[in-house]
Amino acid sequence: MSIAKESCEACRADAPKVTHEEEQTLLKELTGWTIKERDGIRQLEQCFTFSNFADAMTFANGVGEEAERVGHHPALLVEWGKVTVTWWSHKIRGLHRNDFIMAARTSERYPT
């Protein structure tokens, strides 16, 4: 079963971050995603490219709709021809399994 099909569950402030080993295993299921660290917070990030701004906005809006549906929200940077999507769990200041689930769902929305 694809990780994108898993349930994204509400994350509590005391929820465990993924371990380094879990992080590496889950990252293998995602194409194009990298882990960045900002202010000591590990985050999943990918830049998606488009031929114009309208397509980039349509993609970003779709990601936003899914995020709102499950109550887990990324950082979205929309520019002409690209959207940078960054997932992390704010409550735990790091990566949770939910972030990998949502990254997989984000990738599924990208038109190939």
OpenMM code with the backbone's topology and positions (N, CA, C; nanometers):
from openmm import Vec3, app, unit

residues = "MET SER ILE ALA LYS GLU SER CYS GLU ALA CYS ARG ALA ASP ALA PRO LYS VAL THR HIS GLU GLU GLU GLN THR LEU LEU LYS GLU LEU THR GLY TRP THR ILE LYS GLU ARG ASP GLY ILE ARG GLN LEU GLU GLN CYS PHE THR PHE SER ASN PHE ALA ASP ALA MET THR PHE ALA ASN GLY VAL GLY GLU GLU ALA GLU ARG VAL GLY HIS HIS PRO ALA LEU LEU VAL GLU TRP GLY LYS VAL THR VAL THR TRP TRP SER HIS LYS ILE ARG GLY LEU HIS ARG ASN ASP PHE ILE MET ALA ALA ARG THR SER GLU ARG TYR PRO THR".split()
positions = [
    Vec3(0.0844, -0.1183, 0.0000),
    Vec3(0.0000, 0.0000, 0.0000),
    Vec3(0.0893, 0.1252, 0.0000),
    Vec3(0.0543, 0.2201, -0.0827),
    Vec3(0.1277, 0.3458, -0.0903),
    Vec3(0.1075, 0.4257, 0.0384),
    Vec3(0.2115, 0.4941, 0.0802),
    Vec3(0.2012, 0.5763, 0.2004),
    Vec3(0.0948, 0.6854, 0.1833),
    Vec3(0.0699, 0.7268, 0.0595),
    Vec3(-0.0320, 0.8299, 0.0335),
    Vec3(-0.1718, 0.7835, 0.0728),
    Vec3(-0.1929, 0.6532, 0.0782),
    Vec3(-0.3248, 0.5979, 0.1130),
    Vec3(-0.3446, 0.5863, 0.2636),
    Vec3(-0.2387, 0.6067, 0.3413),
    Vec3(-0.2502, 0.5989, 0.4869),
    Vec3(-0.3287, 0.7180, 0.5405),
    Vec3(-0.3828, 0.7036, 0.6598),
    Vec3(-0.4563, 0.8127, 0.7239),
    Vec3(-0.3602, 0.9132, 0.7837),
    Vec3(-0.3924, 1.0388, 0.7663),
    Vec3(-0.3185, 1.1465, 0.8302),
    Vec3(-0.3953, 1.1787, 0.9583),
    Vec3(-0.3351, 1.1495, 1.0723),
    Vec3(-0.4031, 1.1653, 1.1998),
    Vec3(-0.3605, 1.2946, 1.2683),
    Vec3(-0.4483, 1.3492, 1.3487),
    Vec3(-0.4162, 1.4710, 1.4228),
    Vec3(-0.2916, 1.4484, 1.5077),
    Vec3(-0.2024, 1.5422, 1.5030),
    Vec3(-0.0756, 1.5316, 1.5743),
    Vec3(-0.0836, 1.6097, 1.7053),
    Vec3(-0.0504, 1.5427, 1.8137),
    Vec3(-0.0494, 1.6060, 1.9456),
    Vec3(0.0896, 1.6643, 1.9724),
    Vec3(0.0978, 1.7558, 2.0646),
    Vec3(0.2260, 1.8174, 2.0989),
    Vec3(0.3247, 1.7155, 2.1550),
    Vec3(0.2741, 1.6043, 2.2098),
    Vec3(0.3634, 1.5020, 2.2648),
    Vec3(0.3834, 1.3843, 2.1681),
    Vec3(0.3401, 1.4006, 2.0421),
    Vec3(0.3573, 1.2944, 1.9427),
    Vec3(0.5062, 1.2775, 1.9130),
    Vec3(0.5479, 1.1547, 1.8890),
    Vec3(0.6904, 1.1331, 1.8618),
    Vec3(0.7288, 1.1762, 1.7204),
    Vec3(0.8453, 1.2350, 1.7092),
    Vec3(0.9022, 1.2627, 1.5773),
    Vec3(0.9481, 1.1296, 1.5183),
    Vec3(0.9565, 1.1226, 1.3869),
    Vec3(1.0112, 1.0002, 1.3272),
    Vec3(1.1588, 0.9904, 1.3655),
    Vec3(1.2053, 0.8688, 1.3829),
    Vec3(1.3470, 0.8481, 1.4116),
    Vec3(1.4261, 0.8665, 1.2826),
    Vec3(1.5563, 0.8760, 1.2935),
    Vec3(1.6402, 0.8904, 1.1744),
    Vec3(1.6196, 0.7707, 1.0809),
    Vec3(1.6106, 0.6512, 1.1378),
    Vec3(1.5910, 0.5313, 1.0575),
    Vec3(1.4550, 0.5336, 0.9862),
    Vec3(1.3495, 0.5727, 1.0584),
    Vec3(1.2166, 0.5841, 0.9980),
    Vec3(1.2168, 0.6897, 0.8874),
    Vec3(1.2824, 0.7992, 0.9154),
    Vec3(1.2917, 0.9095, 0.8193),
    Vec3(1.3535, 0.8591, 0.6880),
    Vec3(1.4626, 0.7869, 0.6979),
    Vec3(1.5315, 0.7381, 0.5782),
    Vec3(1.4474, 0.6349, 0.5027),
    Vec3(1.3782, 0.5494, 0.5745),
    Vec3(1.2911, 0.4492, 0.5115),
    Vec3(1.1747, 0.5178, 0.4404),
    Vec3(1.1104, 0.6116, 0.5064),
    Vec3(0.9967, 0.6824, 0.4469),
    Vec3(1.0398, 0.7680, 0.3287),
    Vec3(1.1564, 0.8286, 0.3371),
    Vec3(1.2052, 0.9140, 0.2293),
    Vec3(1.2260, 0.8336, 0.1008),
    Vec3(1.2595, 0.7068, 0.1134),
    Vec3(1.2777, 0.6199, -0.0042),
    Vec3(1.1473, 0.5997, -0.0810),
    Vec3(1.0340, 0.6210, -0.0142),
    Vec3(0.9038, 0.6057, -0.0799),
    Vec3(0.8630, 0.7317, -0.1562),
    Vec3(0.9381, 0.8392, -0.1391),
    Vec3(0.9044, 0.9673, -0.2016),
    Vec3(1.0072, 1.0017, -0.3088),
    Vec3(0.9603, 1.0445, -0.4235),
    Vec3(1.0496, 1.0853, -0.5308),
    Vec3(1.0640, 1.2367, -0.5311),
    Vec3(1.1877, 1.2835, -0.5265),
    Vec3(1.2140, 1.4264, -0.5397),
    Vec3(1.2102, 1.5077, -0.4119),
    Vec3(1.1716, 1.4478, -0.3021),
    Vec3(1.1630, 1.5202, -0.1758),
    Vec3(1.2986, 1.5157, -0.1046),
    Vec3(1.3339, 1.6265, -0.0403),
    Vec3(1.4568, 1.6318, 0.0381),
    Vec3(1.4233, 1.6807, 0.1785),
    Vec3(1.5138, 1.6540, 0.2689),
    Vec3(1.4974, 1.7014, 0.4061),
    Vec3(1.5880, 1.8223, 0.4245),
    Vec3(1.5274, 1.9302, 0.4688),
    Vec3(1.5983, 2.0551, 0.4984),
    Vec3(1.5869, 2.0797, 0.6480),
    Vec3(1.6858, 2.1462, 0.7042),
    Vec3(1.6760, 2.1847, 0.8446),
    Vec3(1.6815, 2.3362, 0.8536),
    Vec3(1.5793, 2.3931, 0.9165),
    Vec3(1.5708, 2.5376, 0.9357),
    Vec3(1.5454, 2.5655, 1.0833),
    Vec3(1.6305, 2.6444, 1.1418),
    Vec3(1.6163, 2.6786, 1.2837),
    Vec3(1.6030, 2.5536, 1.3700),
    Vec3(1.6777, 2.4488, 1.3346),
    Vec3(1.6762, 2.3250, 1.4113),
    Vec3(1.5549, 2.2367, 1.3867),
    Vec3(1.4725, 2.2728, 1.2880),
    Vec3(1.3508, 2.1961, 1.2578),
    Vec3(1.3681, 2.1263, 1.1242),
    Vec3(1.3573, 1.9939, 1.1260),
    Vec3(1.3681, 1.9155, 1.0032),
    Vec3(1.2354, 1.9226, 0.9275),
    Vec3(1.2467, 1.9453, 0.7958),
    Vec3(1.1294, 1.9645, 0.7113),
    Vec3(1.1481, 1.8903, 0.5791),
    Vec3(1.0374, 1.8455, 0.5220),
    Vec3(1.0366, 1.7836, 0.3890),
    Vec3(1.0053, 1.8907, 0.2861),
    Vec3(1.0807, 1.8921, 0.1764),
    Vec3(1.0581, 1.9970, 0.0784),
    Vec3(1.0789, 1.9466, -0.0633),
    Vec3(0.9971, 2.0005, -0.1541),
    Vec3(1.0143, 1.9757, -0.2963),
    Vec3(0.9651, 2.0961, -0.3744),
    Vec3(1.0326, 2.1239, -0.4850),
    Vec3(0.9926, 2.2305, -0.5756),
    Vec3(0.9332, 2.1646, -0.6998),
    Vec3(0.8104, 2.2011, -0.7327),
    Vec3(0.7397, 2.1492, -0.8499),
    Vec3(0.7393, 2.2581, -0.9561),
    Vec3(0.7682, 2.2218, -1.0803),
    Vec3(0.7749, 2.3220, -1.1867),
    Vec3(0.6553, 2.3113, -1.2811),
    Vec3(0.6206, 2.4282, -1.3371),
    Vec3(0.5056, 2.4418, -1.4263),
    Vec3(0.5424, 2.5350, -1.5405),
    Vec3(0.4615, 2.5349, -1.6447),
    Vec3(0.4913, 2.6193, -1.7608),
    Vec3(0.4380, 2.7617, -1.7458),
    Vec3(0.3589, 2.7858, -1.6400),
    Vec3(0.3056, 2.9202, -1.6206),
    Vec3(0.2575, 2.9379, -1.4765),
    Vec3(0.2168, 3.0577, -1.4445),
    Vec3(0.1729, 3.0893, -1.3095),
    Vec3(0.0364, 3.0272, -1.2782),
    Vec3(-0.0533, 3.0268, -1.3763),
    Vec3(-0.1888, 2.9737, -1.3531),
    Vec3(-0.1833, 2.8264, -1.3139),
    Vec3(-0.1013, 2.7469, -1.3813),
    Vec3(-0.0895, 2.6044, -1.3466),
    Vec3(-0.0278, 2.5875, -1.2081),
    Vec3(0.0681, 2.6715, -1.1754),
    Vec3(0.1288, 2.6662, -1.0420),
    Vec3(0.0241, 2.6959, -0.9347),
    Vec3(-0.0599, 2.7952, -0.9593),
    Vec3(-0.1650, 2.8304, -0.8634),
    Vec3(-0.2680, 2.7182, -0.8500),
    Vec3(-0.3048, 2.6581, -0.9603),
    Vec3(-0.4014, 2.5481, -0.9556),
    Vec3(-0.3474, 2.4341, -0.8698),
    Vec3(-0.2210, 2.4003, -0.8889),
    Vec3(-0.1571, 2.2948, -0.8095),
    Vec3(-0.1550, 2.3337, -0.6614),
    Vec3(-0.1107, 2.4557, -0.6329),
    Vec3(-0.1029, 2.5012, -0.4932),
    Vec3(-0.2403, 2.5000, -0.4272),
    Vec3(-0.3426, 2.5412, -0.5002),
    Vec3(-0.4782, 2.5388, -0.4450),
    Vec3(-0.5235, 2.3968, -0.4157),
    Vec3(-0.4898, 2.3017, -0.5023),
    Vec3(-0.5251, 2.1617, -0.4781),
    Vec3(-0.4562, 2.1061, -0.3546),
    Vec3(-0.3283, 2.1394, -0.3383),
    Vec3(-0.2546, 2.0965, -0.2186),
    Vec3(-0.3187, 2.1603, -0.0950),
    Vec3(-0.3539, 2.2869, -0.1061),
    Vec3(-0.4181, 2.3564, 0.0061),
    Vec3(-0.5526, 2.2967, 0.0435),
    Vec3(-0.6311, 2.2572, -0.0558),
    Vec3(-0.7610, 2.1947, -0.0282),
    Vec3(-0.7442, 2.0624, 0.0456),
    Vec3(-0.6485, 1.9805, 0.0026),
    Vec3(-0.6233, 1.8533, 0.0717),
    Vec3(-0.5725, 1.8785, 0.2135),
    Vec3(-0.4853, 1.9759, 0.2289),
    Vec3(-0.4322, 2.0103, 0.3613),
    Vec3(-0.5445, 2.0525, 0.4553),
    Vec3(-0.6345, 2.1336, 0.4057),
    Vec3(-0.7468, 2.1798, 0.4873),
    Vec3(-0.8391, 2.0639, 0.5231),
    Vec3(-0.8581, 1.9733, 0.4288),
    Vec3(-0.9458, 1.8579, 0.4519),
    Vec3(-0.8965, 1.7722, 0.5682),
    Vec3(-0.7654, 1.7538, 0.5777),
    Vec3(-0.7109, 1.6674, 0.6836),
    Vec3(-0.6609, 1.7460, 0.8051),
    Vec3(-0.6596, 1.8788, 0.7957),
    Vec3(-0.6155, 1.9599, 0.9089),
    Vec3(-0.4655, 1.9592, 0.9307),
    Vec3(-0.3889, 1.9446, 0.8232),
    Vec3(-0.2420, 1.9452, 0.8328),
    Vec3(-0.1914, 2.0310, 0.7178),
    Vec3(-0.1213, 2.1394, 0.7496),
    Vec3(-0.0950, 2.2431, 0.6510),
    Vec3(0.0543, 2.2640, 0.6248),
    Vec3(0.0910, 2.2750, 0.4967),
    Vec3(0.2302, 2.2988, 0.4602),
    Vec3(0.2583, 2.4476, 0.4428),
    Vec3(0.3845, 2.4777, 0.4208),
    Vec3(0.4224, 2.6091, 0.3696),
    Vec3(0.4202, 2.5959, 0.2178),
    Vec3(0.3560, 2.6900, 0.1509),
    Vec3(0.3479, 2.6909, 0.0050),
    Vec3(0.4051, 2.8220, -0.0469),
    Vec3(0.5050, 2.8128, -0.1319),
    Vec3(0.5608, 2.9308, -0.1958),
    Vec3(0.5300, 2.9196, -0.3443),
    Vec3(0.4429, 3.0079, -0.3931),
    Vec3(0.4011, 3.0050, -0.5331),
    Vec3(0.4741, 3.1167, -0.6072),
    Vec3(0.5412, 3.0789, -0.7140),
    Vec3(0.6118, 3.1738, -0.7989),
    Vec3(0.5749, 3.1441, -0.9433),
    Vec3(0.6170, 3.2301, -1.0347),
    Vec3(0.5899, 3.2020, -1.1753),
    Vec3(0.6596, 3.0710, -1.2107),
    Vec3(0.5805, 2.9719, -1.2512),
    Vec3(0.6350, 2.8463, -1.2986),
    Vec3(0.6827, 2.7488, -1.1931),
    Vec3(0.6595, 2.7767, -1.0664),
    Vec3(0.6999, 2.6778, -0.9653),
    Vec3(0.6269, 2.6983, -0.8330),
    Vec3(0.6164, 2.5868, -0.7617),
    Vec3(0.5577, 2.5862, -0.6275),
    Vec3(0.6517, 2.5058, -0.5382),
    Vec3(0.6977, 2.5672, -0.4320),
    Vec3(0.7785, 2.4961, -0.3333),
    Vec3(0.6859, 2.4588, -0.2188),
    Vec3(0.6822, 2.3287, -0.1879),
    Vec3(0.5955, 2.2764, -0.0818),
    Vec3(0.6855, 2.2245, 0.0301),
    Vec3(0.6579, 2.2683, 0.1512),
    Vec3(0.7364, 2.2266, 0.2670),
    Vec3(0.6425, 2.1740, 0.3749),
    Vec3(0.6668, 2.0492, 0.4153),
    Vec3(0.5859, 1.9841, 0.5189),
    Vec3(0.6696, 1.9629, 0.6442),
    Vec3(0.6108, 1.9916, 0.7595),
    Vec3(0.6629, 1.9548, 0.8903),
    Vec3(0.5496, 1.9713, 0.9887),
    Vec3(0.5648, 1.9130, 1.1045),
    Vec3(0.4598, 1.9202, 1.2062),
    Vec3(0.4966, 2.0291, 1.3067),
    Vec3(0.4194, 2.1361, 1.3017),
    Vec3(0.4477, 2.2531, 1.3839),
    Vec3(0.4463, 2.2210, 1.5331),
    Vec3(0.3492, 2.1394, 1.5755),
    Vec3(0.3342, 2.1114, 1.7194),
    Vec3(0.4551, 2.0411, 1.7785),
    Vec3(0.5209, 1.9569, 1.6990),
    Vec3(0.6368, 1.8831, 1.7515),
    Vec3(0.7691, 1.9405, 1.6997),
    Vec3(0.7598, 2.0466, 1.6184),
    Vec3(0.8789, 2.1136, 1.5652),
    Vec3(0.9718, 2.0150, 1.4949),
    Vec3(0.9117, 1.9357, 1.4055),
    Vec3(0.9912, 1.8386, 1.3316),
    Vec3(0.9031, 1.7523, 1.2438),
    Vec3(0.9574, 1.6380, 1.2062),
    Vec3(0.8881, 1.5486, 1.1135),
    Vec3(0.8130, 1.4367, 1.1839),
    Vec3(0.6906, 1.4174, 1.1415),
    Vec3(0.6020, 1.3105, 1.1875),
    Vec3(0.5655, 1.2285, 1.0640),
    Vec3(0.5181, 1.1088, 1.0825),
    Vec3(0.4763, 1.0256, 0.9698),
    Vec3(0.3750, 1.0989, 0.8809),
    Vec3(0.2884, 1.1810, 0.9417),
    Vec3(0.1901, 1.2590, 0.8653),
    Vec3(0.2554, 1.3415, 0.7549),
    Vec3(0.3738, 1.3949, 0.7816),
    Vec3(0.4408, 1.4791, 0.6827),
    Vec3(0.4776, 1.3986, 0.5584),
    Vec3(0.5183, 1.2752, 0.5786),
    Vec3(0.5527, 1.1882, 0.4664),
    Vec3(0.4274, 1.1455, 0.3900),
    Vec3(0.3196, 1.1226, 0.4631),
    Vec3(0.1912, 1.0894, 0.3997),
    Vec3(0.1464, 1.2054, 0.3110),
    Vec3(0.1528, 1.3256, 0.3645),
    Vec3(0.1070, 1.4418, 0.2887),
    Vec3(0.2020, 1.4755, 0.1738),
    Vec3(0.3304, 1.4499, 0.1900),
    Vec3(0.4242, 1.4700, 0.0794),
    Vec3(0.3893, 1.3741, -0.0343),
    Vec3(0.3573, 1.2498, -0.0008),
    Vec3(0.3182, 1.1525, -0.1037),
    Vec3(0.1900, 1.1959, -0.1735),
    Vec3(0.0945, 1.2465, -0.0980),
    Vec3(-0.0306, 1.2951, -0.1585),
    Vec3(-0.0052, 1.4168, -0.2466),
    Vec3(0.0866, 1.5018, -0.2048),
    Vec3(0.1226, 1.6184, -0.2854),
    Vec3(0.1800, 1.5727, -0.4191),
    Vec3(0.2692, 1.4758, -0.4160),
    Vec3(0.3296, 1.4246, -0.5387),
    Vec3(0.2248, 1.3646, -0.6322),
    Vec3(0.1253, 1.3003, -0.5760),
    Vec3(0.0191, 1.2415, -0.6578),
    Vec3(-0.0612, 1.3484, -0.7334),
    Vec3(-0.0653, 1.4694, -0.6798),
    Vec3(-0.1402, 1.5787, -0.7442),
    Vec3(-0.0618, 1.6431, -0.8592),
    Vec3(0.0679, 1.6173, -0.8643),
    Vec3(0.1515, 1.6825, -0.9649),
    Vec3(0.1257, 1.6191, -1.1013),
    Vec3(0.0852, 1.7003, -1.1990),
    Vec3(0.0577, 1.6452, -1.3328),
    Vec3(0.1883, 1.6038, -1.4004),
    Vec3(0.1907, 1.4830, -1.4507),
    Vec3(0.3135, 1.4348, -1.5157),
    Vec3(0.3016, 1.4337, -1.6655),
] * unit.nanometer
topology = app.Topology()
chain = topology.addChain("A")
for resn in residues:
    res = topology.addResidue(resn, chain)
    for name in ("N", "CA", "C"):
        topology.addAtom(name, app.Element.getBySymbol(name[0]), res)
